[in-house]
Amino acid sequence: MSAQPQTPTRSTTPRLRADQVETLVTHALNAPMSVVDSALRVVYVNASFARWFQRTPAEVTGLTLVDL
């Protein structure tokens, strides 16, 4: 008997698209989250993080941590 190589099967579990993940992080999670680049500029924040500064995510994005 020779063993036949097994072909990996694909999972049928639905996966989230990138825009769905962004929506989940931005609106559903209550934890403050941000992404800051190497120049200390805010490139992403969710609504919870922006509320800390009484601003919207659009107002916080693009600021440096010093400006914030």
C-alpha positions, 0 to 999 in steps of 0.5 A, a space after each residue: 500500500 502506498 500512502 496518497 498525499 492528503 490535499 488540505 481542505 479549505 475551511 468553510 468558516 466565513 471570514 471577515 473582509 478588511 472593511 468588516 474588521 475595520 467596522 468591528 474595531 471602530 464601532 463595536 469594541 469599547 476598548 480604545 485603540 490607535 495606530 501610531 507610525 514611527 514619526 508618532 503620527 496617529 494613523 488610525 483611532 477607533 471611536 472609543 480612543 477619540 472620545 478620550 480627547 472629546 474628538 471624532 476619529 477624523 479629528 484625531 487622525 493625522 495629529 502627532 502624539 505631541 499635538 494630541 
